[in-house]
Amino acid sequence: MLLPDNVHPELSIYYNGSIIINELNKKPNQKILELYTNIKELYDMSFLY
């Protein structure tokens, strides 16, 4: 069985991108700072990779 090298999917750009896209689908007309605060509150995502 092959295991992925990335054991922390929350560090993946694809995972974080999917969270951002889902939030934009919920409320499409968000300003960038509103989107940032919503994602930071819900997922505690770091934007400093």
PDB file of N, CA, C and O in Angstrom:
ATOM      1  N   MET A   1       0.840  -1.170   0.000  1.00  0.00           N
ATOM      2  CA  MET A   1       0.000   0.000   0.000  1.00  0.00           C
ATOM      3  C   MET A   1       0.891   1.240   0.000  1.00  0.00           C
ATOM      4  O   MET A   1       1.839   1.341   0.778  1.00  0.00           O
ATOM      5  N   LEU A   2       0.575   2.160  -0.867  1.00  0.00           N
ATOM      6  CA  LEU A   2       1.346   3.395  -0.950  1.00  0.00           C
ATOM      7  C   LEU A   2       0.722   4.461  -0.066  1.00  0.00           C
ATOM      8  O   LEU A   2      -0.490   4.675  -0.088  1.00  0.00           O
ATOM      9  N   LEU A   3       1.553   5.117   0.699  1.00  0.00           N
ATOM     10  CA  LEU A   3       1.090   6.197   1.561  1.00  0.00           C
ATOM     11  C   LEU A   3       1.638   7.521   1.034  1.00  0.00           C
ATOM     12  O   LEU A   3       2.775   7.575   0.566  1.00  0.00           O
ATOM     13  N   PRO A   4       0.847   8.583   1.104  1.00  0.00           N
ATOM     14  CA  PRO A   4       1.354   9.875   0.644  1.00  0.00           C
ATOM     15  C   PRO A   4       2.426  10.403   1.592  1.00  0.00           C
ATOM     16  O   PRO A   4       2.432  10.098   2.785  1.00  0.00           O
ATOM     17  N   ASP A   5       3.325  11.196   1.036  1.00  0.00           N
ATOM     18  CA  ASP A   5       4.383  11.794   1.848  1.00  0.00           C
ATOM     19  C   ASP A   5       3.826  12.841   2.803  1.00  0.00           C
ATOM     20  O   ASP A   5       4.370  13.060   3.885  1.00  0.00           O
ATOM     21  N   ASN A   6       2.740  13.485   2.394  1.00  0.00           N
ATOM     22  CA  ASN A   6       2.173  14.569   3.178  1.00  0.00           C
ATOM     23  C   ASN A   6       1.199  14.007   4.212  1.00  0.00           C
ATOM     24  O   ASN A   6       0.056  13.687   3.884  1.00  0.00           O
ATOM     25  N   VAL A   7       1.652  13.887   5.457  1.00  0.00           N
ATOM     26  CA  VAL A   7       0.791  13.354   6.503  1.00  0.00           C
ATOM     27  C   VAL A   7      -0.040  14.446   7.170  1.00  0.00           C
ATOM     28  O   VAL A   7      -0.875  14.153   8.026  1.00  0.00           O
ATOM     29  N   HIS A   8       0.179  15.690   6.789  1.00  0.00           N
ATOM     30  CA  HIS A   8      -0.578  16.825   7.312  1.00  0.00           C
ATOM     31  C   HIS A   8      -1.259  17.535   6.147  1.00  0.00           C
ATOM     32  O   HIS A   8      -0.698  18.482   5.596  1.00  0.00           O
ATOM     33  N   PRO A   9      -2.453  17.099   5.764  1.00  0.00           N
ATOM     34  CA  PRO A   9      -3.108  17.710   4.599  1.00  0.00           C
ATOM     35  C   PRO A   9      -3.443  19.179   4.800  1.00  0.00           C
ATOM     36  O   PRO A   9      -3.589  19.914   3.823  1.00  0.00           O
ATOM     37  N   GLU A  10      -3.570  19.626   6.056  1.00  0.00           N
ATOM     38  CA  GLU A  10      -3.882  21.033   6.288  1.00  0.00           C
ATOM     39  C   GLU A  10      -2.734  21.959   5.876  1.00  0.00           C
ATOM     40  O   GLU A  10      -2.916  23.175   5.809  1.00  0.00           O
ATOM     41  N   LEU A  11      -1.567  21.398   5.601  1.00  0.00           N
ATOM     42  CA  LEU A  11      -0.442  22.189   5.121  1.00  0.00           C
ATOM     43  C   LEU A  11      -0.380  22.229   3.596  1.00  0.00           C
ATOM     44  O   LEU A  11       0.482  22.899   3.029  1.00  0.00           O
ATOM     45  N   SER A  12      -1.272  21.528   2.943  1.00  0.00           N
ATOM     46  CA  SER A  12      -1.291  21.456   1.484  1.00  0.00           C
ATOM     47  C   SER A  12      -1.979  22.676   0.888  1.00  0.00           C
ATOM     48  O   SER A  12      -2.995  23.137   1.408  1.00  0.00           O
ATOM     49  N   ILE A  13      -1.434  23.190  -0.189  1.00  0.00           N
ATOM     50  CA  ILE A  13      -2.054  24.324  -0.875  1.00  0.00           C
ATOM     51  C   ILE A  13      -3.398  23.920  -1.470  1.00  0.00           C
ATOM     52  O   ILE A  13      -4.297  24.753  -1.579  1.00  0.00           O
ATOM     53  N   TYR A  14      -3.546  22.667  -1.853  1.00  0.00           N
ATOM     54  CA  TYR A  14      -4.817  22.193  -2.414  1.00  0.00           C
ATOM     55  C   TYR A  14      -5.904  22.159  -1.340  1.00  0.00           C
ATOM     56  O   TYR A  14      -7.044  22.543  -1.600  1.00  0.00           O
ATOM     57  N   TYR A  15      -5.564  21.710  -0.160  1.00  0.00           N
ATOM     58  CA  TYR A  15      -6.510  21.666   0.954  1.00  0.00           C
ATOM     59  C   TYR A  15      -6.941  23.082   1.329  1.00  0.00           C
ATOM     60  O   TYR A  15      -8.133  23.359   1.467  1.00  0.00           O
ATOM     61  N   ASN A  16      -5.976  23.964   1.492  1.00  0.00           N
ATOM     62  CA  ASN A  16      -6.287  25.347   1.852  1.00  0.00           C
ATOM     63  C   ASN A  16      -7.052  26.051   0.743  1.00  0.00           C
ATOM     64  O   ASN A  16      -7.947  26.849   1.020  1.00  0.00           O
ATOM     65  N   GLY A  17      -6.712  25.767  -0.501  1.00  0.00           N
ATOM     66  CA  GLY A  17      -7.449  26.343  -1.625  1.00  0.00           C
ATOM     67  C   GLY A  17      -8.886  25.878  -1.655  1.00  0.00           C
ATOM     68  O   GLY A  17      -9.781  26.652  -1.993  1.00  0.00           O
ATOM     69  N   SER A  18      -9.123  24.622  -1.306  1.00  0.00           N
ATOM     70  CA  SER A  18     -10.503  24.119  -1.295  1.00  0.00           C
ATOM     71  C   SER A  18     -11.325  24.788  -0.202  1.00  0.00           C
ATOM     72  O   SER A  18     -12.518  25.028  -0.386  1.00  0.00           O
ATOM     73  N   ILE A  19     -10.707  25.088   0.926  1.00  0.00           N
ATOM     74  CA  ILE A  19     -11.405  25.807   1.997  1.00  0.00           C
ATOM     75  C   ILE A  19     -11.777  27.206   1.529  1.00  0.00           C
ATOM     76  O   ILE A  19     -12.897  27.662   1.762  1.00  0.00           O
ATOM     77  N   ILE A  20     -10.853  27.884   0.878  1.00  0.00           N
ATOM     78  CA  ILE A  20     -11.115  29.240   0.381  1.00  0.00           C
ATOM     79  C   ILE A  20     -12.210  29.224  -0.673  1.00  0.00           C
ATOM     80  O   ILE A  20     -13.101  30.074  -0.654  1.00  0.00           O
ATOM     81  N   ILE A  21     -12.155  28.272  -1.588  1.00  0.00           N
ATOM     82  CA  ILE A  21     -13.187  28.174  -2.632  1.00  0.00           C
ATOM     83  C   ILE A  21     -14.550  27.876  -2.020  1.00  0.00           C
ATOM     84  O   ILE A  21     -15.554  28.446  -2.447  1.00  0.00           O
ATOM     85  N   ASN A  22     -14.601  26.992  -1.027  1.00  0.00           N
ATOM     86  CA  ASN A  22     -15.878  26.699  -0.363  1.00  0.00           C
ATOM     87  C   ASN A  22     -16.453  27.933   0.313  1.00  0.00           C
ATOM     88  O   ASN A  22     -17.659  28.174   0.244  1.00  0.00           O
ATOM     89  N   GLU A  23     -15.610  28.711   0.961  1.00  0.00           N
ATOM     90  CA  GLU A  23     -16.091  29.938   1.605  1.00  0.00           C
ATOM     91  C   GLU A  23     -16.575  30.948   0.571  1.00  0.00           C
ATOM     92  O   GLU A  23     -17.563  31.646   0.801  1.00  0.00           O
ATOM     93  N   LEU A  24     -15.889  31.029  -0.561  1.00  0.00           N
ATOM     94  CA  LEU A  24     -16.329  31.944  -1.621  1.00  0.00           C
ATOM     95  C   LEU A  24     -17.626  31.468  -2.261  1.00  0.00           C
ATOM     96  O   LEU A  24     -18.433  32.289  -2.698  1.00  0.00           O
ATOM     97  N   ASN A  25     -17.840  30.165  -2.323  1.00  0.00           N
ATOM     98  CA  ASN A  25     -19.104  29.644  -2.850  1.00  0.00           C
ATOM     99  C   ASN A  25     -20.268  29.938  -1.911  1.00  0.00           C
ATOM    100  O   ASN A  25     -21.388  30.171  -2.366  1.00  0.00           O
ATOM    101  N   LYS A  26     -20.011  29.928  -0.607  1.00  0.00           N
ATOM    102  CA  LYS A  26     -21.061  30.232   0.362  1.00  0.00           C
ATOM    103  C   LYS A  26     -21.493  31.692   0.273  1.00  0.00           C
ATOM    104  O   LYS A  26     -22.682  32.004   0.339  1.00  0.00           O
ATOM    105  N   LYS A  27     -20.518  32.578   0.122  1.00  0.00           N
ATOM    106  CA  LYS A  27     -20.793  34.017   0.061  1.00  0.00           C
ATOM    107  C   LYS A  27     -19.861  34.620  -0.993  1.00  0.00           C
ATOM    108  O   LYS A  27     -18.737  35.005  -0.671  1.00  0.00           O
ATOM    109  N   PRO A  28     -20.311  34.707  -2.242  1.00  0.00           N
ATOM    110  CA  PRO A  28     -19.421  35.086  -3.347  1.00  0.00           C
ATOM    111  C   PRO A  28     -18.893  36.520  -3.317  1.00  0.00           C
ATOM    112  O   PRO A  28     -17.809  36.772  -3.843  1.00  0.00           O
ATOM    113  N   ASN A  29     -19.609  37.453  -2.729  1.00  0.00           N
ATOM    114  CA  ASN A  29     -19.200  38.858  -2.809  1.00  0.00           C
ATOM    115  C   ASN A  29     -18.478  39.333  -1.555  1.00  0.00           C
ATOM    116  O   ASN A  29     -18.762  40.415  -1.041  1.00  0.00           O
ATOM    117  N   GLN A  30     -17.560  38.536  -1.072  1.00  0.00           N
ATOM    118  CA  GLN A  30     -16.781  38.920   0.102  1.00  0.00           C
ATOM    119  C   GLN A  30     -15.585  39.756  -0.315  1.00  0.00           C
ATOM    120  O   GLN A  30     -14.975  39.520  -1.357  1.00  0.00           O
ATOM    121  N   LYS A  31     -15.266  40.720   0.503  1.00  0.00           N
ATOM    122  CA  LYS A  31     -14.015  41.450   0.311  1.00  0.00           C
ATOM    123  C   LYS A  31     -12.891  40.588   0.873  1.00  0.00           C
ATOM    124  O   LYS A  31     -13.128  39.689   1.679  1.00  0.00           O
ATOM    125  N   ILE A  32     -11.674  40.870   0.441  1.00  0.00           N
ATOM    126  CA  ILE A  32     -10.540  40.021   0.794  1.00  0.00           C
ATOM    127  C   ILE A  32     -10.315  39.969   2.308  1.00  0.00           C
ATOM    128  O   ILE A  32      -9.984  38.911   2.843  1.00  0.00           O
ATOM    129  N   LEU A  33     -10.487  41.085   2.998  1.00  0.00           N
ATOM    130  CA  LEU A  33     -10.287  41.075   4.448  1.00  0.00           C
ATOM    131  C   LEU A  33     -11.406  40.344   5.175  1.00  0.00           C
ATOM    132  O   LEU A  33     -11.169  39.701   6.198  1.00  0.00           O
ATOM    133  N   GLU A  34     -12.613  40.437   4.656  1.00  0.00           N
ATOM    134  CA  GLU A  34     -13.733  39.687   5.226  1.00  0.00           C
ATOM    135  C   GLU A  34     -13.503  38.185   5.043  1.00  0.00           C
ATOM    136  O   GLU A  34     -13.735  37.400   5.963  1.00  0.00           O
ATOM    137  N   LEU A  35     -13.052  37.797   3.866  1.00  0.00           N
ATOM    138  CA  LEU A  35     -12.737  36.393   3.594  1.00  0.00           C
ATOM    139  C   LEU A  35     -11.637  35.909   4.530  1.00  0.00           C
ATOM    140  O   LEU A  35     -11.728  34.817   5.091  1.00  0.00           O
ATOM    141  N   TYR A  36     -10.609  36.717   4.696  1.00  0.00           N
ATOM    142  CA  TYR A  36      -9.495  36.370   5.580  1.00  0.00           C
ATOM    143  C   TYR A  36      -9.975  36.150   7.012  1.00  0.00           C
ATOM    144  O   TYR A  36      -9.628  35.144   7.631  1.00  0.00           O
ATOM    145  N   THR A  37     -10.772  37.081   7.544  1.00  0.00           N
ATOM    146  CA  THR A  37     -11.230  36.945   8.930  1.00  0.00           C
ATOM    147  C   THR A  37     -12.173  35.756   9.102  1.00  0.00           C
ATOM    148  O   THR A  37     -12.121  35.069  10.123  1.00  0.00           O
ATOM    149  N   ASN A  38     -13.032  35.508   8.118  1.00  0.00           N
ATOM    150  CA  ASN A  38     -13.932  34.350   8.200  1.00  0.00           C
ATOM    151  C   ASN A  38     -13.152  33.042   8.232  1.00  0.00           C
ATOM    152  O   ASN A  38     -13.433  32.166   9.049  1.00  0.00           O
ATOM    153  N   ILE A  39     -12.186  32.913   7.355  1.00  0.00           N
ATOM    154  CA  ILE A  39     -11.396  31.677   7.296  1.00  0.00           C
ATOM    155  C   ILE A  39     -10.536  31.535   8.548  1.00  0.00           C
ATOM    156  O   ILE A  39     -10.392  30.437   9.085  1.00  0.00           O
ATOM    157  N   LYS A  40      -9.974  32.630   9.003  1.00  0.00           N
ATOM    158  CA  LYS A  40      -9.139  32.590  10.207  1.00  0.00           C
ATOM    159  C   LYS A  40      -9.955  32.161  11.423  1.00  0.00           C
ATOM    160  O   LYS A  40      -9.471  31.386  12.248  1.00  0.00           O
ATOM    161  N   GLU A  41     -11.195  32.658  11.542  1.00  0.00           N
ATOM    162  CA  GLU A  41     -12.052  32.286  12.668  1.00  0.00           C
ATOM    163  C   GLU A  41     -12.502  30.827  12.592  1.00  0.00           C
ATOM    164  O   GLU A  41     -12.501  30.121  13.600  1.00  0.00           O
ATOM    165  N   LEU A  42     -12.885  30.381  11.403  1.00  0.00           N
ATOM    166  CA  LEU A  42     -13.443  29.037  11.261  1.00  0.00           C
ATOM    167  C   LEU A  42     -12.386  27.938  11.260  1.00  0.00           C
ATOM    168  O   LEU A  42     -12.599  26.871  11.834  1.00  0.00           O
ATOM    169  N   TYR A  43     -11.260  28.191  10.624  1.00  0.00           N
ATOM    170  CA  TYR A  43     -10.282  27.126  10.403  1.00  0.00           C
ATOM    171  C   TYR A  43      -8.921  27.383  11.036  1.00  0.00           C
ATOM    172  O   TYR A  43      -8.060  26.502  11.034  1.00  0.00           O
ATOM    173  N   ASP A  44      -8.719  28.582  11.578  1.00  0.00           N
ATOM    174  CA  ASP A  44      -7.430  28.963  12.153  1.00  0.00           C
ATOM    175  C   ASP A  44      -6.283  28.665  11.185  1.00  0.00           C
ATOM    176  O   ASP A  44      -5.249  28.120  11.569  1.00  0.00           O
ATOM    177  N   MET A  45      -6.493  29.033   9.931  1.00  0.00           N
ATOM    178  CA  MET A  45      -5.511  28.808   8.882  1.00  0.00           C
ATOM    179  C   MET A  45      -4.411  29.867   8.962  1.00  0.00           C
ATOM    180  O   MET A  45      -4.695  31.052   9.132  1.00  0.00           O
ATOM    181  N   SER A  46      -3.184  29.443   8.841  1.00  0.00           N
ATOM    182  CA  SER A  46      -2.067  30.370   8.802  1.00  0.00           C
ATOM    183  C   SER A  46      -1.786  30.742   7.353  1.00  0.00           C
ATOM    184  O   SER A  46      -1.787  29.887   6.468  1.00  0.00           O
ATOM    185  N   PHE A  47      -1.547  32.020   7.125  1.00  0.00           N
ATOM    186  CA  PHE A  47      -1.251  32.486   5.776  1.00  0.00           C
ATOM    187  C   PHE A  47       0.229  32.803   5.617  1.00  0.00           C
ATOM    188  O   PHE A  47       0.619  33.493   4.676  1.00  0.00           O
ATOM    189  N   LEU A  48       1.044  32.307   6.520  1.00  0.00           N
ATOM    190  CA  LEU A  48       2.475  32.606   6.512  1.00  0.00           C
ATOM    191  C   LEU A  48       3.305  31.362   6.229  1.00  0.00           C
ATOM    192  O   LEU A  48       4.121  30.968   7.063  1.00  0.00           O
ATOM    193  N   TYR A  49       3.120  30.744   5.092  1.00  0.00           N
ATOM    194  CA  TYR A  49       3.895  29.542   4.775  1.00  0.00           C
ATOM    195  C   TYR A  49       5.199  29.912   4.188  1.00  0.00           C
ATOM    196  O   TYR A  49       5.997  29.037   3.854  1.00  0.00           O
TER     197      TYR A  49
END
